[in-house]
Amino acid sequence: MTHNFGAGPCILPQEVFKQASQAVLEFNGTGLSILEISHRTPEFEAVVDETILLVKELLNVPEGYSVVLLQGGASLQFSMAPMNLLADEQTAAYLNTGVWATKALKEAKIFGNVNVVASSKDDNFSFIPKNFDIPADSAYFHYTSNNTIYGTELMTVPSTSVPVVCDMSSDIFSRVIDISQFGLIYAGAQKNMGPAGLTLVIVKDEILGKIDRKIPSMLDYRVQIEGGSMYNTPPVFSIYVSMLNLRWLKSKGGVSEIEKENIAKSEALYKEIDRNPLFKGTCSIEDRSRMNICFIMENPELEKPFLKFAEDRDIIGIKGHRSVGGFRASMYNALPITSVHALIDAMQEFAEKYR
Ligand SMILES: *Cc1c(COP(=O)(O)O)cnc(C)c1O
């Protein structure tokens, strides 16, 4: 068995892969492949409806919010959010906690003013800044809930009276959240929801339509909501596989149950990182992510040999991002705890060998 710690596109459950491949051959008794069926058929419309319903159920989305399935990845949301929410003369507040946040605020500058309320850039984003001030006249406050590259995560939503916009690409569906604290949440699906090609947006309806910029139809949340996520041809297969994955999540007991597993998995690995004299974590302990666990070796010369040692045990995808180095073990929902134990065992055996 391969232990896939890749950062994204990520591991999905084996049963989802099996069901998805079956649907490529024949979808739901239609005599057609999921890849050739019209998106306007009742059979496929049912897939979109169920996907949106599962998102609403699993995340407990309250009244007054719309769930939309889009394309373009989280990266298009970096532009789409300010295009819809930030007027030329207004200022949006951004918390800079990494590469993705930096890219998001760069795009926002095209549409209005950006106030970076705090940044941990000078420390290579190894912690989440605290005690920053979000001016009450900001159009919105934007942050990245989980910093996929650096392994930091904000578990609580910074308190503010302005709408909160959150890039939740790499921790959505991993822990219980209170949607009512947000104005807009977006996530590229390929980190914890499904395959690449789908972008999830959850938006509070009342924050839309407040600015009078002309917005291209495809990039206007209101047009996409009105079109029921089918303003144009949606990413049919990505939506289908995401639906299967959300069904799997529901069958596991939903987000609160998977959160318990995610806590257990991350605690086990951090414990080993802190215990094993060869390894050490890269970010401040109170900001540690449950999804992406970054660590390095006390002796950098051992990093290549450890990577090889792990690969020989079918542990793949743990090479760290080039901006941090070392290792990054991404532990999304579908990664079984047995894979975490395989990695921990490898770290212990390696330490025995090089002690
Ligand atoms: C991967 C990632 C992105 C980029 O997502 P795309 O869908 O490739 O545009 C943005 N933000 C975060 C937090 C990510 O992890």
The ligand as an SDF file (V2000), in Angstrom:
LIG
                    3D

 15 15  0  0  0  0  0  0  0  0999 V2000
   -3.3550   25.0700   -3.1430 C   0  0  0  0  0  0  0  0  0  0  0  0
   -3.8180   26.3380   -2.5480 C   0  0  0  0  0  0  0  0  0  0  0  0
   -4.2120   27.4330   -3.3410 C   0  0  0  0  0  0  0  0  0  0  0  0
   -4.1540   27.3980   -4.8350 C   0  0  0  0  0  0  0  0  0  0  0  0
   -5.2030   26.6290   -5.2920 O   0  0  0  0  0  0  0  0  0  0  0  0
   -5.5300   26.4850   -6.8530 P   0  0  0  0  0  0  0  0  0  0  0  0
   -6.8520   25.7730   -6.8050 O   0  0  0  0  0  0  0  0  0  0  0  0
   -4.4190   25.7000   -7.4600 O   0  0  0  0  0  0  0  0  0  0  0  0
   -5.6430   27.8490   -7.4360 O   0  0  0  0  0  0  0  0  0  0  0  0
   -4.6520   28.5630   -2.7110 C   0  0  0  0  0  0  0  0  0  0  0  0
   -4.7150   28.6420   -1.3730 N   0  0  0  0  0  0  0  0  0  0  0  0
   -4.3510   27.6240   -0.5810 C   0  0  0  0  0  0  0  0  0  0  0  0
   -4.4450   27.7660    0.8930 C   0  0  0  0  0  0  0  0  0  0  0  0
   -3.8850   26.4430   -1.1510 C   0  0  0  0  0  0  0  0  0  0  0  0
   -3.5280   25.4190   -0.3590 O   0  0  0  0  0  0  0  0  0  0  0  0
  1  2  1  0
  2  3  1  0
  2 14  2  0
  3  4  1  0
  3 10  2  0
  4  5  1  0
  5  6  1  0
  6  7  2  0
  6  8  1  0
  6  9  1  0
 10 11  1  0
 11 12  2  0
 12 13  1  0
 12 14  1  0
 14 15  1  0
M  END
$$$$
